[in-house]
C-alpha cells in the first residue's frame, strides 16, 4: 500500500516540481509516495502549456508521486478525478466550498484557487508512475489575473502552507486506502462538482462559438455537453470556456 508523504523533498526554488519528480524517477532514487515541495518555481506548468503564477513561499507548490497498483492507461482519468476531489475536500476543511472547472482546475465562485497537472509515466498498457503536480493559492493576496483567489483571501487570514500540505496528504492517504470502494464513485462525485454543470453557458470549439450545458464526463475523461438537445464530447484542447 502506497503511503504518501513518508519522504518529502523541500526545495527553495526549482524549475518545476513535476520536472524534479520525473528526474528522481528516471534516476531510480524516488520512493513510492514521495512529495516534492517548493517555495518557488521558475517554470511552473499548467494545462496546455500555461504557466502558474505564484509569489515566493506564499502558496502550496508540490508534486506527489506514487506507483499505482495495476492501473491501466484507459483508467488514468480516475487519477485526475481523485486529486480534484481531494482538493475540494481539503478546501471544505477550511470552510471553503469549491467546484471543479473541467478538466482539473478548482474554482471558488468564478475565481481559480488551484490547478493540477498530472504527468503519468507508462509501461505498456499500465501506468508505472503518477506525478500529480498541484498549485494551490494559500496566502497570496494579489494576483496579476483578476480571475484568481486564495485561501487567505477567502478566509481573511493566513494559514501555514505546511498545515495545508499535511491535510492534503492525510486526505490522499485516506483515498488510497479506500481505493476499492472509492473507485466506483469517483466519476459521479466528480460530475456533481463540475463548474457550470447544467447551466447554459458560452463555449467555443473548432466550428465557432455556441451555447451548451455541461452534463457530465465520459469514462475516458472527455467532457459531455448538451447542445440543441444533442450530446457532444470534447477532449482537452478541443473546447474553450467563454462564459464567466
C-alpha positions in Angstrom: 0.0 0.0 0.0 1.3 3.4 -1.0 1.8 5.9 1.8 2.0 9.5 0.6 4.4 11.8 2.4 6.9 9.4 4.0 9.6 11.2 2.0 9.3 14.9 1.4 11.8 16.9 -0.7 11.7 20.5 0.4 13.2 22.9 -2.2 13.8 26.6 -2.1 13.4 27.1 -5.9 13.1 24.7 -8.8 12.1 25.0 -12.4 9.1 22.7 -11.9 8.3 20.2 -9.1 6.9 17.9 -11.8 10.3 18.0 -13.7 12.2 17.4 -10.4 9.9 14.4 -9.7 10.4 12.9 -13.1 14.2 13.2 -12.7 14.0 11.4 -9.4 12.1 8.6 -11.0 14.4 8.4 -14.0 17.5 8.3 -11.7 15.8 5.5 -9.7 16.1 7.3 -6.4 12.4 8.1 -5.8 10.4 6.4 -3.1 6.8 5.4 -3.8 4.7 8.2 -2.2 7.3 10.9 -2.3 6.3 14.6 -2.2 8.2 17.4 -3.8 7.6 20.8 -2.2 8.9 24.1 -3.4 8.8 27.7 -2.2 9.1 28.9 -5.8 9.1 27.6 -9.4 10.8 29.3 -12.3 8.8 27.4 -14.9 5.7 26.2 -13.1 3.5 24.3 -15.6 -0.3 24.4 -16.1 -2.5 22.7 -18.6 -1.9 23.4 -22.3 1.5 25.0 -21.7 0.2 27.7 -19.4 2.4 29.0 -16.6 1.5 29.1 -13.0 1.8 32.5 -11.2 2.9 32.2 -7.5 4.5 34.6 -5.1 7.6 33.3 -3.2 6.7 30.9 -0.3 3.0 32.0 -0.3 1.4 29.0 -1.8 1.4 25.2 -2.0 3.5 24.1 -4.9 4.1 20.4 -4.9 4.2 17.2 -6.8 3.0 13.9 -5.4 4.5 10.7 -6.7 3.2 7.2 -6.4 3.2 3.9 -8.1 -0.3 2.7 -8.7 -1.2 -1.0 -8.3 -2.2 -2.3 -11.7 -4.0 0.8 -13.1 -4.4 0.7 -16.8 -3.8 3.7 -19.2 -7.5 3.6 -20.0 -8.3 4.4 -16.4 -5.9 7.4 -16.0 -8.9 9.9 -15.7 -9.5 8.4 -12.3 -6.3 9.9 -11.0 -7.3 13.4 -12.1 -10.8 12.9 -10.6 -9.3 11.7 -7.3 -6.9 14.7 -7.0 -9.7 17.2 -7.8 -11.9 15.6 -5.1 -9.1 15.7 -2.6 -8.6 19.4 -3.2 -12.3 20.0 -2.9 -12.4 18.1 0.4 -9.3 20.0 1.6 -10.9 23.4 1.0 -14.1 22.3 2.8 -11.9 21.6 5.9 -11.1 25.3 5.8 -14.8 26.2 5.3 -14.4 27.0 1.6 -16.8 25.5 -1.0 -15.5 25.0 -4.5 -16.2 23.5 -7.8 -14.1 21.7 -10.5 -13.6 23.5 -13.8 -13.0 20.7 -16.3 -10.6 19.1 -16.7 -8.8 19.9 -13.4 -8.9 23.5 -12.1 -10.5 24.3 -8.8 -12.8 27.3 -8.6 -14.3 29.3 -5.8 -17.2 31.1 -7.4 -15.8 32.3 -10.7 -12.2 32.5 -9.5 -9.4 29.9 -9.7 -7.8 28.8 -6.5 -5.9 25.7 -7.6 -4.7 23.9 -10.7 -3.5 20.4 -11.3 -1.1 18.9 -13.9 -0.8 15.1 -14.0 2.0 13.6 -16.0 1.9 9.8 -15.9 4.8 7.5 -16.9 3.6 4.4 -18.7 4.8 0.8 -19.1 2.9 -0.8 -21.9 -0.8 -0.5 -21.1 -0.3 0.3 -17.5 0.7 3.4 -15.5 4.0 2.8 -13.8 4.3 6.2 -12.0 1.9 9.0 -11.3 3.3 12.6 -11.0 0.5 14.8 -9.7 1.5 18.5 -9.8 -0.6 20.8 -7.6 -0.6 24.5 -7.3 -2.9 25.8 -4.6 -3.1 29.5 -3.7 -2.8 29.7 0.0 -1.5 33.1 1.3 -1.1 35.2 -1.8 -3.3 38.3 -1.7 -2.6 40.0 -5.0 -2.6 38.4 -8.5 -2.0 39.7 -12.0 -5.1 37.8 -13.0 -8.4 39.2 -11.8 -9.7 35.6 -12.1 -7.7 34.3 -9.1 -8.2 33.9 -5.4 -6.6 32.2 -2.4 -7.4 30.5 0.9 -6.2 33.7 2.6 -8.4 36.0 0.6 -11.4 33.7 1.2 -10.8 33.4 5.0 -9.3 36.8 5.7 -6.3 35.2 7.5 -3.1 33.4 6.7 -2.5 29.6 7.1 0.8 27.8 7.2 1.5 26.1 3.9 2.8 23.1 5.8 -0.6 22.8 7.6 -2.4 22.7 4.2 0.0 20.1 2.8 -0.4 17.9 5.8 -4.2 18.0 5.4 -3.9 17.2 1.7 -1.6 14.2 2.4 -4.0 12.8 5.0 -6.9 13.1 2.6 -5.0 11.4 -0.2 -3.8 8.6 2.0 -7.4 8.0 3.1 -8.5 7.8 -0.5 -5.7 5.4 -1.5 -6.5 3.2 1.5 -10.2 3.0 0.4 -9.4 2.9 -3.3 -11.5 -0.3 -4.0 -14.6 1.4 -2.5 -13.8 4.9 -3.8 -13.1 3.9 -7.4 -16.7 3.1 -8.2 -17.9 6.6 -7.1 -15.2 8.8 -8.4 -16.9 9.7 -11.7 -20.3 10.5 -10.3 -18.8 12.6 -7.5 -16.6 14.5 -9.9 -19.5 15.2 -12.2 -21.6 16.5 -9.3 -19.0 19.2 -8.6 -18.4 20.4 -12.2 -18.3 24.1 -12.6 -21.3 25.4 -14.7 -22.9 21.9 -14.7 -26.5 22.0 -16.0 -26.1 25.8 -16.7 -26.5 27.3 -20.2 -23.1 28.8 -21.0 -21.0 30.0 -23.9 -18.2 27.8 -25.3 -16.0 27.7 -28.4 -14.8 24.8 -30.5 -13.2 24.5 -33.9 -16.6 25.3 -35.5 -17.1 28.5 -33.6 -19.0 29.8 -30.6 -22.1 28.1 -29.2 -24.3 27.7 -26.1 -24.4 24.4 -24.3 -24.8 22.7 -20.9 -22.3 20.5 -19.2 -23.9 17.3 -18.3 -21.0 15.1 -17.3 -17.9 13.3 -18.4 -17.1 10.1 -20.2 -15.1 7.2 -18.7 -12.1 8.4 -20.6 -12.4 11.9 -19.1 -13.9 13.7 -22.2 -16.4 16.4 -21.3 -20.0 15.9 -22.4 -22.0 19.0 -23.4 -25.7 19.1 -24.4 -26.1 21.4 -27.4 -29.5 21.8 -29.0 -30.7 18.5 -27.5 -27.8 16.5 -28.8 -24.7 15.5 -26.8 -21.2 16.4 -27.9 -17.9 15.2 -26.3 -14.7 17.1 -26.0 -11.1 16.2 -25.2 -8.5 18.6 -23.7 -7.7 21.5 -26.1 -10.9 20.9 -28.2 -13.0 23.2 -26.1 -12.7 26.8 -24.7 -14.9 28.2 -21.9 -16.1 31.7 -22.8 -18.7 32.3 -20.0 -17.9 33.7 -16.6 
